């Protein structure tokens, strides 16, 4: 499944638009990661536990979006975007969405 954050994929032609597809996940902070992040706030630096959590969440949202696209017959998703939202204290949603399309090698 090809993904693009723009409206085209160079070298390919969109032959059919299948509509909006999305995938999301809601994740809560892990107590251990939260405790370490609190300590890191004192001395500064990257919050690696949160970086890992966000990467895992983003990958899961992308996988779910790709599954939805495949289920409706797409072989690519264009205009891929991400959105985040706080759901409750300590839990956030990551949403991946885009336009499912059928593409073929351009002429």
VMD Tcl script that builds the backbone (N, CA, C; Angstrom):
set m [mol new atoms 321]
animate dup $m
set s [atomselect $m all]
$s set {name element resname resid chain x y z} {
  {N N UNK 1 A 0.865 -1.178 0.000}
  {CA C UNK 1 A 0.000 0.000 0.000}
  {C C UNK 1 A 0.903 1.231 0.000}
  {N N UNK 2 A 0.772 2.060 -1.025}
  {CA C UNK 2 A 1.542 3.297 -1.093}
  {C C UNK 2 A 0.813 4.398 -0.332}
  {N N UNK 3 A 1.578 5.222 0.377}
  {CA C UNK 3 A 1.034 6.357 1.121}
  {C C UNK 3 A 1.729 7.622 0.645}
  {N N UNK 4 A 0.974 8.713 0.573}
  {CA C UNK 4 A 1.555 9.993 0.177}
  {C C UNK 4 A 0.871 11.105 0.964}
  {N N UNK 5 A 1.653 12.091 1.353}
  {CA C UNK 5 A 1.053 13.223 2.059}
  {C C UNK 5 A 0.691 14.361 1.097}
  {N N UNK 6 A 0.782 14.097 -0.207}
  {CA C UNK 6 A 0.347 15.053 -1.224}
  {C C UNK 6 A -0.719 14.390 -2.097}
  {N N UNK 7 A -1.240 15.130 -3.073}
  {CA C UNK 7 A -2.364 14.642 -3.874}
  {C C UNK 7 A -1.967 13.685 -4.990}
  {N N UNK 8 A -0.680 13.506 -5.219}
  {CA C UNK 8 A -0.218 12.623 -6.292}
  {C C UNK 8 A 0.891 11.732 -5.771}
  {N N UNK 9 A 1.127 10.664 -6.507}
  {CA C UNK 9 A 2.305 9.842 -6.270}
  {C C UNK 9 A 3.060 9.846 -7.598}
  {N N UNK 10 A 4.208 10.493 -7.665}
  {CA C UNK 10 A 4.929 10.604 -8.928}
  {C C UNK 10 A 5.103 9.240 -9.610}
  {N N UNK 11 A 4.816 9.234 -10.915}
  {CA C UNK 11 A 4.938 8.012 -11.691}
  {C C UNK 11 A 3.682 7.164 -11.722}
  {N N UNK 12 A 2.659 7.575 -10.998}
  {CA C UNK 12 A 1.396 6.825 -10.937}
  {C C UNK 12 A 0.241 7.729 -11.331}
  {N N UNK 13 A -0.822 7.115 -11.819}
  {CA C UNK 13 A -2.043 7.835 -12.174}
  {C C UNK 13 A -3.181 7.320 -11.303}
  {N N UNK 14 A -3.921 8.249 -10.701}
  {CA C UNK 14 A -5.093 7.860 -9.913}
  {C C UNK 14 A -6.202 7.515 -10.900}
  {N N UNK 15 A -6.721 6.297 -10.798}
  {CA C UNK 15 A -7.794 5.869 -11.705}
  {C C UNK 15 A -9.155 5.861 -11.025}
  {N N UNK 16 A -9.165 5.870 -9.692}
  {CA C UNK 16 A -10.437 5.837 -8.972}
  {C C UNK 16 A -10.258 6.391 -7.558}
  {N N UNK 17 A -11.154 7.283 -7.150}
  {CA C UNK 17 A -11.205 7.780 -5.776}
  {C C UNK 17 A -12.230 6.956 -5.018}
  {N N UNK 18 A -11.839 6.429 -3.865}
  {CA C UNK 18 A -12.743 5.585 -3.081}
  {C C UNK 18 A -13.250 6.265 -1.813}
  {N N UNK 19 A -12.715 7.434 -1.500}
  {CA C UNK 19 A -13.212 8.188 -0.350}
  {C C UNK 19 A -12.270 8.214 0.836}
  {N N UNK 20 A -12.758 8.833 1.875}
  {CA C UNK 20 A -11.988 9.031 3.104}
  {C C UNK 20 A -11.798 7.728 3.855}
  {N N UNK 21 A -10.573 7.506 4.324}
  {CA C UNK 21 A -10.288 6.387 5.220}
  {C C UNK 21 A -9.552 6.941 6.426}
  {N N UNK 22 A -9.689 6.252 7.533}
  {CA C UNK 22 A -9.034 6.726 8.750}
  {C C UNK 22 A -8.679 5.558 9.651}
  {N N UNK 23 A -7.751 5.809 10.514}
  {CA C UNK 23 A -7.388 4.850 11.551}
  {C C UNK 23 A -6.987 5.635 12.781}
  {N N UNK 24 A -7.370 5.153 13.942}
  {CA C UNK 24 A -7.022 5.890 15.159}
  {C C UNK 24 A -6.697 4.928 16.281}
  {N N UNK 25 A -6.063 5.469 17.287}
  {CA C UNK 25 A -5.779 4.730 18.511}
  {C C UNK 25 A -5.809 5.725 19.663}
  {N N UNK 26 A -6.251 5.265 20.802}
  {CA C UNK 26 A -6.234 6.079 22.020}
  {C C UNK 26 A -5.288 5.395 22.985}
  {N N UNK 27 A -4.317 6.125 23.440}
  {CA C UNK 27 A -3.305 5.562 24.333}
  {C C UNK 27 A -3.219 6.372 25.621}
  {N N UNK 28 A -2.970 5.654 26.691}
  {CA C UNK 28 A -2.764 6.288 27.996}
  {C C UNK 28 A -1.284 6.242 28.347}
  {N N UNK 29 A -0.866 7.200 29.131}
  {CA C UNK 29 A 0.520 7.234 29.575}
  {C C UNK 29 A 0.772 6.081 30.542}
  {N N UNK 30 A 1.946 5.524 30.464}
  {CA C UNK 30 A 2.401 4.471 31.365}
  {C C UNK 30 A 2.975 5.143 32.603}
  {N N UNK 31 A 2.633 4.641 33.784}
  {CA C UNK 31 A 3.079 5.276 35.030}
  {C C UNK 31 A 4.593 5.438 35.081}
  {N N UNK 32 A 5.314 4.389 34.693}
  {CA C UNK 32 A 6.781 4.452 34.715}
  {C C UNK 32 A 7.319 5.515 33.782}
  {N N UNK 33 A 6.741 5.593 32.584}
  {CA C UNK 33 A 7.168 6.615 31.622}
  {C C UNK 33 A 6.830 8.002 32.152}
  {N N UNK 34 A 5.655 8.129 32.781}
  {CA C UNK 34 A 5.225 9.413 33.305}
  {C C UNK 34 A 6.151 9.879 34.423}
  {N N UNK 35 A 6.559 8.956 35.281}
  {CA C UNK 35 A 7.457 9.289 36.381}
  {C C UNK 35 A 8.816 9.753 35.853}
  {N N UNK 36 A 9.342 9.020 34.853}
  {CA C UNK 36 A 10.631 9.387 34.269}
  {C C UNK 36 A 10.534 10.736 33.545}
  {N N UNK 37 A 9.398 11.002 32.904}
  {CA C UNK 37 A 9.204 12.275 32.219}
  {C C UNK 37 A 9.211 13.423 33.230}
  {N N UNK 38 A 8.615 13.198 34.374}
  {CA C UNK 38 A 8.613 14.216 35.420}
  {C C UNK 38 A 10.020 14.549 35.870}
  {N N UNK 39 A 10.858 13.532 36.018}
  {CA C UNK 39 A 12.257 13.759 36.385}
  {C C UNK 39 A 13.003 14.478 35.270}
  {N N UNK 40 A 12.724 14.115 34.032}
  {CA C UNK 40 A 13.404 14.718 32.884}
  {C C UNK 40 A 13.038 16.192 32.764}
  {N N UNK 41 A 11.823 16.560 33.175}
  {CA C UNK 41 A 11.414 17.963 33.130}
  {C C UNK 41 A 12.305 18.831 34.006}
  {N N UNK 42 A 12.869 18.246 35.042}
  {CA C UNK 42 A 13.729 19.003 35.951}
  {C C UNK 42 A 15.067 19.321 35.292}
  {N N UNK 43 A 15.638 18.329 34.601}
  {CA C UNK 43 A 16.972 18.510 34.017}
  {C C UNK 43 A 16.941 18.833 32.523}
  {N N UNK 44 A 15.811 18.642 31.873}
  {CA C UNK 44 A 15.679 18.929 30.445}
  {C C UNK 44 A 16.097 17.752 29.577}
  {N N UNK 45 A 15.753 17.822 28.312}
  {CA C UNK 45 A 16.109 16.781 27.364}
  {C C UNK 45 A 14.892 16.094 26.785}
  {N N UNK 46 A 15.162 15.186 25.865}
  {CA C UNK 46 A 14.086 14.468 25.195}
  {C C UNK 46 A 13.388 13.508 26.143}
  {N N UNK 47 A 12.075 13.430 26.036}
  {CA C UNK 47 A 11.279 12.491 26.818}
  {C C UNK 47 A 11.119 11.229 25.973}
  {N N UNK 48 A 12.124 10.371 25.999}
  {CA C UNK 48 A 12.189 9.217 25.100}
  {C C UNK 48 A 11.014 8.258 25.275}
  {N N UNK 49 A 10.531 8.102 26.488}
  {CA C UNK 49 A 9.373 7.243 26.717}
  {C C UNK 49 A 8.150 7.734 25.958}
  {N N UNK 50 A 7.941 9.054 25.945}
  {CA C UNK 50 A 6.816 9.626 25.216}
  {C C UNK 50 A 7.046 9.569 23.710}
  {N N UNK 51 A 8.292 9.765 23.289}
  {CA C UNK 51 A 8.607 9.661 21.867}
  {C C UNK 51 A 8.287 8.263 21.362}
  {N N UNK 52 A 8.671 7.238 22.119}
  {CA C UNK 52 A 8.370 5.853 21.750}
  {C C UNK 52 A 6.855 5.616 21.720}
  {N N UNK 53 A 6.145 6.120 22.710}
  {CA C UNK 53 A 4.693 5.964 22.776}
  {C C UNK 53 A 4.018 6.601 21.558}
  {N N UNK 54 A 4.454 7.796 21.188}
  {CA C UNK 54 A 3.875 8.471 20.026}
  {C C UNK 54 A 4.193 7.728 18.729}
  {N N UNK 55 A 5.416 7.225 18.594}
  {CA C UNK 55 A 5.770 6.462 17.392}
  {C C UNK 55 A 4.923 5.195 17.272}
  {N N UNK 56 A 4.756 4.475 18.380}
  {CA C UNK 56 A 3.918 3.267 18.374}
  {C C UNK 56 A 2.476 3.615 18.018}
  {N N UNK 57 A 1.963 4.687 18.582}
  {CA C UNK 57 A 0.587 5.108 18.326}
  {C C UNK 57 A 0.392 5.511 16.876}
  {N N UNK 58 A 1.337 6.262 16.336}
  {CA C UNK 58 A 1.251 6.698 14.940}
  {C C UNK 58 A 1.264 5.494 13.995}
  {N N UNK 59 A 2.142 4.520 14.252}
  {CA C UNK 59 A 2.211 3.320 13.418}
  {C C UNK 59 A 0.910 2.514 13.480}
  {N N UNK 60 A 0.336 2.422 14.666}
  {CA C UNK 60 A -0.927 1.694 14.803}
  {C C UNK 60 A -2.051 2.400 14.044}
  {N N UNK 61 A -2.112 3.719 14.134}
  {CA C UNK 61 A -3.135 4.479 13.414}
  {C C UNK 61 A -2.959 4.314 11.900}
  {N N UNK 62 A -1.717 4.352 11.421}
  {CA C UNK 62 A -1.447 4.162 9.992}
  {C C UNK 62 A -1.868 2.764 9.557}
  {N N UNK 63 A -1.513 1.749 10.336}
  {CA C UNK 63 A -1.892 0.376 9.992}
  {C C UNK 63 A -3.408 0.218 9.889}
  {N N UNK 64 A -4.143 0.833 10.800}
  {CA C UNK 64 A -5.606 0.744 10.779}
  {C C UNK 64 A -6.185 1.478 9.576}
  {N N UNK 65 A -5.584 2.609 9.214}
  {CA C UNK 65 A -6.029 3.339 8.034}
  {C C UNK 65 A -5.777 2.497 6.776}
  {N N UNK 66 A -4.610 1.874 6.692}
  {CA C UNK 66 A -4.288 1.035 5.537}
  {C C UNK 66 A -5.222 -0.169 5.440}
  {N N UNK 67 A -5.564 -0.774 6.574}
  {CA C UNK 67 A -6.511 -1.898 6.577}
  {C C UNK 67 A -7.866 -1.461 6.030}
  {N N UNK 68 A -8.336 -0.289 6.460}
  {CA C UNK 68 A -9.620 0.217 5.986}
  {C C UNK 68 A -9.568 0.488 4.476}
  {N N UNK 69 A -8.475 1.052 4.006}
  {CA C UNK 69 A -8.318 1.336 2.575}
  {C C UNK 69 A -8.300 0.040 1.765}
  {N N UNK 70 A -7.566 -0.934 2.245}
  {CA C UNK 70 A -7.488 -2.218 1.539}
  {C C UNK 70 A -8.865 -2.883 1.472}
  {N N UNK 71 A -9.634 -2.779 2.545}
  {CA C UNK 71 A -10.957 -3.405 2.607}
  {C C UNK 71 A -11.928 -2.842 1.565}
  {N N UNK 72 A -11.693 -1.601 1.115}
  {CA C UNK 72 A -12.587 -1.028 0.098}
  {C C UNK 72 A -11.958 -1.058 -1.296}
  {N N UNK 73 A -10.827 -1.755 -1.438}
  {CA C UNK 73 A -10.231 -1.961 -2.749}
  {C C UNK 73 A -9.145 -0.993 -3.168}
  {N N UNK 74 A -8.636 -0.204 -2.244}
  {CA C UNK 74 A -7.585 0.764 -2.575}
  {C C UNK 74 A -6.213 0.088 -2.604}
  {N N UNK 75 A -5.319 0.672 -3.397}
  {CA C UNK 75 A -3.927 0.235 -3.352}
  {C C UNK 75 A -2.995 1.389 -2.976}
  {N N UNK 76 A -3.605 2.543 -2.604}
  {CA C UNK 76 A -2.833 3.697 -2.139}
  {C C UNK 76 A -3.744 4.623 -1.338}
  {N N UNK 77 A -3.109 5.461 -0.517}
  {CA C UNK 77 A -3.824 6.510 0.213}
  {C C UNK 77 A -3.047 7.797 -0.004}
  {N N UNK 78 A -3.742 8.813 -0.511}
  {CA C UNK 78 A -3.104 10.106 -0.758}
  {C C UNK 78 A -3.634 11.141 0.234}
  {N N UNK 79 A -2.926 12.261 0.305}
  {CA C UNK 79 A -3.282 13.344 1.233}
  {C C UNK 79 A -3.333 12.862 2.684}
  {N N UNK 80 A -2.402 12.034 3.088}
  {CA C UNK 80 A -2.388 11.502 4.445}
  {C C UNK 80 A -2.063 12.618 5.431}
  {N N UNK 81 A -2.847 12.675 6.483}
  {CA C UNK 81 A -2.686 13.680 7.539}
  {C C UNK 81 A -2.804 13.004 8.901}
  {N N UNK 82 A -2.334 13.706 9.916}
  {CA C UNK 82 A -2.439 13.233 11.297}
  {C C UNK 82 A -3.106 14.303 12.143}
  {N N UNK 83 A -3.830 13.844 13.143}
  {CA C UNK 83 A -4.463 14.753 14.093}
  {C C UNK 83 A -4.353 14.117 15.475}
  {N N UNK 84 A -4.248 14.942 16.489}
  {CA C UNK 84 A -4.212 14.440 17.860}
  {C C UNK 84 A -5.253 15.177 18.690}
  {N N UNK 85 A -5.712 14.500 19.731}
  {CA C UNK 85 A -6.682 15.114 20.641}
  {C C UNK 85 A -6.530 14.489 22.018}
  {N N UNK 86 A -6.699 15.304 23.042}
  {CA C UNK 86 A -6.738 14.781 24.403}
  {C C UNK 86 A -8.127 14.217 24.646}
  {N N UNK 87 A -8.181 12.984 25.117}
  {CA C UNK 87 A -9.454 12.337 25.392}
  {C C UNK 87 A -9.835 12.522 26.854}
  {N N UNK 88 A -8.867 12.325 27.722}
  {CA C UNK 88 A -9.039 12.498 29.156}
  {C C UNK 88 A -7.654 12.741 29.745}
  {N N UNK 89 A -7.584 13.059 31.014}
  {CA C UNK 89 A -6.281 13.282 31.631}
  {C C UNK 89 A -5.420 12.040 31.469}
  {N N UNK 90 A -4.297 12.196 30.795}
  {CA C UNK 90 A -3.373 11.084 30.628}
  {C C UNK 90 A -3.624 10.192 29.427}
  {N N UNK 91 A -4.649 10.501 28.592}
  {CA C UNK 91 A -4.919 9.677 27.412}
  {C C UNK 91 A -5.153 10.571 26.197}
  {N N UNK 92 A -4.565 10.185 25.072}
  {CA C UNK 92 A -4.688 10.961 23.841}
  {C C UNK 92 A -5.015 10.062 22.666}
  {N N UNK 93 A -5.670 10.649 21.679}
  {CA C UNK 93 A -5.973 9.941 20.438}
  {C C UNK 93 A -5.032 10.440 19.351}
  {N N UNK 94 A -4.565 9.524 18.518}
  {CA C UNK 94 A -3.863 9.879 17.294}
  {C C UNK 94 A -4.699 9.337 16.154}
  {N N UNK 95 A -5.008 10.199 15.199}
  {CA C UNK 95 A -5.831 9.863 14.049}
  {C C UNK 95 A -5.001 10.050 12.789}
  {N N UNK 96 A -4.987 9.035 11.933}
  {CA C UNK 96 A -4.392 9.141 10.599}
  {C C UNK 96 A -5.539 9.062 9.604}
  {N N UNK 97 A -5.559 9.958 8.610}
  {CA C UNK 97 A -6.637 9.926 7.633}
  {C C UNK 97 A -6.129 10.381 6.276}
  {N N UNK 98 A -6.836 9.980 5.234}
  {CA C UNK 98 A -6.461 10.348 3.883}
  {C C UNK 98 A -7.522 9.879 2.903}
  {N N UNK 99 A -7.210 9.992 1.611}
  {CA C UNK 99 A -8.132 9.601 0.562}
  {C C UNK 99 A -7.661 8.279 -0.049}
  {N N UNK 100 A -8.518 7.289 0.023}
  {CA C UNK 100 A -8.209 5.977 -0.562}
  {C C UNK 100 A -8.400 6.065 -2.068}
  {N N UNK 101 A -7.426 5.546 -2.815}
  {CA C UNK 101 A -7.488 5.587 -4.276}
  {C C UNK 101 A -6.974 4.279 -4.871}
  {N N UNK 102 A -7.299 4.097 -6.141}
  {CA C UNK 102 A -6.696 3.048 -6.942}
  {C C UNK 102 A -5.747 3.740 -7.898}
  {N N UNK 103 A -4.512 3.269 -7.954}
  {CA C UNK 103 A -3.517 3.871 -8.838}
  {C C UNK 103 A -2.964 2.802 -9.790}
  {N N UNK 104 A -2.403 3.291 -10.883}
  {CA C UNK 104 A -1.667 2.417 -11.802}
  {C C UNK 104 A -0.440 3.183 -12.258}
  {N N UNK 105 A 0.535 2.451 -12.753}
  {CA C UNK 105 A 1.752 3.086 -13.231}
  {C C UNK 105 A 1.374 4.050 -14.347}
  {N N UNK 106 A 1.861 5.307 -14.226}
  {CA C UNK 106 A 1.533 6.342 -15.194}
  {C C UNK 106 A 2.078 6.058 -16.578}
  {N N UNK 107 A 1.555 6.803 -17.537}
  {CA C UNK 107 A 1.983 6.611 -18.939}
  {C C UNK 107 A 2.761 7.796 -19.435}
}
mol reanalyze $m
mol bondsrecalc $m
mol representation Tube
mol addrep $m
